[in-house]
């Protein structure tokens, strides 16, 4: 992509912001991993998609600030380097970067005998994005009661809550190779390894219209804890559970974990991976842009003046049967 300087093999990655088209940029950085979802990839020996998760968990956070991801660096650590395994993981990272026009500018492969058991490895990712100063999100001073919340569906569990996911699988007596009760035609392991969705292209396209006041990436903490992170003090949200249907995997997890709706909403994305805050008069335009970008967005609620916990209230969850 434009802005990349030099080549792989140097001691540092170089990037030219001016060549990337920025006049008054604010840099936005992020780092993350994929948690214990890694264990499923390792135990099933399906390494080719976990790198997409790594990229998505980082760059989706940059988009929340209105930033375009510019470049990504990865860290792969193992006790003994298995070349084919590492190549498969890095191939997924490269695919994730390509999908969101983010340069894979460098990384580190660490071999540490005695640190990791055979067949185990760890991953971390780091990315830098940029946004022109006038386009930085959230625009807290413009957020007001009555603003509309648009939810963009998730692809599945994404990369949070997998300690509980693995416990549910263990309690169910299923193996990773068993047919998935929630995904016909797939094994449990393959279905649970569905990569985290990349929201970069669709949500940046919406944000660049100037009609988006805030974005919230729904990761650990779910809708209940991530929405308040982008709202001004004194603002809360009321969501309508009837406005979207959680994916079957969440029904299965709710039953297997014996978790009620509140705990599920605090642990998982429950079918909504990104939320946009827009003015009522901009709702239709933003919905149309997201739909044209391949998303299936829903109006899932609205903002209200609120100072007492819980700041996010979800009405109608009895319909889900959890």
N, C-alpha and C positions, 0 to 999 in steps of 0.2 A: 504494500500500500504506500501511498505518497507519505514522505517523511522519514522512511527508514534509511539509515545511513550505515555504511560498512557491511560486514558479513559475519556469519557465525564463526566463532573461534577466537574472537578478541576477548579482552578482559572485561569489557563493558559493552552494553548495547547502546547504540546511538540513535537519536530520533530528532528530526528537525521540525519544530512546531510551525515555523513560518511556511515551510514547504507543504505542510498539511492544511494550510489555509486559515490559520488563526491569527487574529490581529491583537486581541486583548484577552488572552486565555486565562482561565483558572484551571490548574491541574487538580485532578481528583484521583486518589489512589485507593486501592482495596486489596485485601488478601484474605484467603480462605482455604479450606480443605473440603473433603467430602465425608468426613466423619466415618462412622462404622459401616457405611455402605461399602467401603473398601473390602470389608471382610467377605461380603457376598461375592464380589468380583473375584477375590482370591480363591475362595472355596469352590466356586463354579468354574474357575479359570476362564472367565469372560472379561478380558481386560480392555477390549477395544472401545467401549463406550464410557468408561469411568472418567476418561480425560475430558469428555464433553461436559460432564457434571462439574469438573473442576473449573473449567472456563466459565460456565454459566453462573456458578455461585459467586464468582468475582465480578464479572462484567455486568450482570443484572443489577448489582449494587451501584455500579458507576452510573448506569442509566437513570437511577432514581434521582441523581443530582443534575440530570439533564446532560450528562457528559457522554461523548462518543469515546468508546474504548480505542486507544491508540496502539498500545503494545502490551504483551503478556510475557511473563517469565515463569518457568515451572521449577519445582524442586522434587526430585525423585530419589528416595533413599531406600536401600535394601541391605541385607547382610551379605548377600552374594548376587552380583548382577546377572540376571537371566536375560540375555540380549533380546530374544524373541518376545518375551513378556514386556520388557521395557519399551521395545519398539511399538508394540500394540498400544500401550498406554499413551505414548507420545503421539502416535498416530491419531488417537482420539482427541488429544489436546490440539493438534494441528487442525483437525476437522472442525472443532469448536471455534477456533480462532478464525478460520476461513469463513465460517458461516456468519460471523459478525464483523468481518473486515477489520480484524484486529491482528497486528503483526506478532508472530511468535519470535521475539527478538533475542531470546537467550534462555539460559536455565542452568541447573546444576544437577548432576547425577552423582550421588554419594554412595559409595560401597563401604559398609561398616560391619565387618565380621564380628559376631557376638552381640550386636545391637538388636538385630531382628531375627526371628525364627525363619527357617527355610520356607520359602513360598510366600513370605510376608514382605510388604513394602509400604511406604507412606508417601503421601503426595501433599504438596502445598502449591498454591498459585498466587501470583501477584500481578496486578495490572495497573496501568496508568491511563487515564482518559483526560479529555479536555473539553471545556465548554466556554464559550464567550461569556464574559462577566455578566452581561445583561440578560443571558438566558439561563442563569443558574437556578436550580430548583432545590427545595420547594420555595414558592413565593408566599411566605407566611403572612405578609401584610395584606394579601388579596383573598385569602381563604376566609369564607364566611358561612354562617348557618344557611342551610338550604342548598349548598353545593352538592353536586351529584357524585356518587361513587360508582365508577365503572370497573367491573371485575373482568380480568382476562384469565381464561382457564389455564390450569396447570396440565402437565402431561402425565402426572402421577404423583407419587410421594415426593419426588425431587430428591433432596439430599439431607433431609432433617428427620429426626425421630427414629433412626434405624436401630438404636438400641432396643426400643420398644418393638419395632417391627420384627427383629430377630427373636425376641422373646415370644411374640405371638406365633411365629413359625414353629419354634421349639415346642410350645404348649400344644399346638395343633397336631403334632406328630407327623407333619409333612417334611419331606426332604426338599432340597433345592431343585431336584429333578422331577418332583411330583407335578401333575397337572395343576395349574393355578385355579383355585375355585372362583377367582374374580376376573380371570382373563382367559377365556376359551382359546385353546390352541397354543398356549404358551406354558412353559414350566414356571414354577414359583420363582426360581432364581432369575430367569430371563425377564419375567414381567416386572419384578421389583427393581431390576437394573435399567428400566426405562429411563433415559437421560433427562436431567433437568432441562426444562424448556428455556431456550434463549429468547429473551424479549427485546433484544437490542434494536433490530430493524423496525419492528412495528411500533414500539413505544417511543423511540427517538423520532420517528416520522410524525407521530402525534404531537410530541413535545415541541418540535420545530415550528408548529403552527402558532405557537404562543397561547394556545387555548388550554393547556394543561397547567394546573396550579401546583400539583404535587403528584408524586408516584411513590408507592410503597411496595417493596419486594417482600413477598410473604414467605419467610424462612422460619427458623426456629422461633417459637413464640406464637406462630400462627397469625391469624387475622386480629386476635385480641390484643397482641402485644406489638405488632409491627405497624399497624395503622397510626396509633398515637405518636409514633416517632417522627411523623412528618406533619403533624398538626400543631397549630399554635396553642398556647396555654388557654384553657377555658373552652376548648372545642372537643366534641366527642362525635361518635358515629353510631347510627342505628342501621343495622343490616337486615335484609329480608331474606330468610333462609329459603323461601319459596321461589326466589328469583334465579337460583341455580341448583343443579342436582350434583352432589358429590359423586365422584367416580366410584365404581364398584369396589375398588381396593380399600376405600375408606369405610364402606359398610362392613367389609370383612375385618378390617382392623378394629373397628369399634366393637364388633361382636366378640372378637377374639381377645381383646384387651379388657373387656368389660368397662370401657371408658364411656362416660356420658358425653353429651354434645359439648359441654363447656371445656372439658379436658381435651377432647379431640381438637377443638378449635384453638386451643392453646399449644398443641403439640405439632399438628400437621397443617398443611395449607388447605386441606379439605376441598380441593378442586379449584381454588382461586390462587394463582401464582403471582399476579401483579394487580395492583389497584391504582386507578387514576382518579384524581380529584379535579372536577371541571365545574364551571358555572352552568346553571340550568340551560341557559340559552346556547351553550356550546356543546351540549350533550350529543345531539344528532350528528353534528359534524365530526366529532371525535369518534363516535361509534362507527361512522362510515369509513373513516381512515383506517381504523383497526380492522374492520371487516375486509377492506380492500387489501390489507396487508396479510390476509390469511388467518386472522384470529376470529374467534366466535365470542365477542364481548357481551356482557350482560350489565344492565343497571342493577346494582345489588344493594343500594341504600343511599343515605344522604347524611350530611353533617348537621349537628345540632349543638347549641351552646350547652356545655356540660362541664362541671368541675368535680363531680364526685365519681369515684370508681363504681363499677367498671366504666371506663370511657367508651368502650365499644360494646354495644349490646346487640345481640342477634336474636331476632324474633322469628318464631315459627319453626324452630328446630325439631319439634315433635314430629313434623312431617317426615324427617329423615329416619325415624325409628330407632334412634340411638339411646 
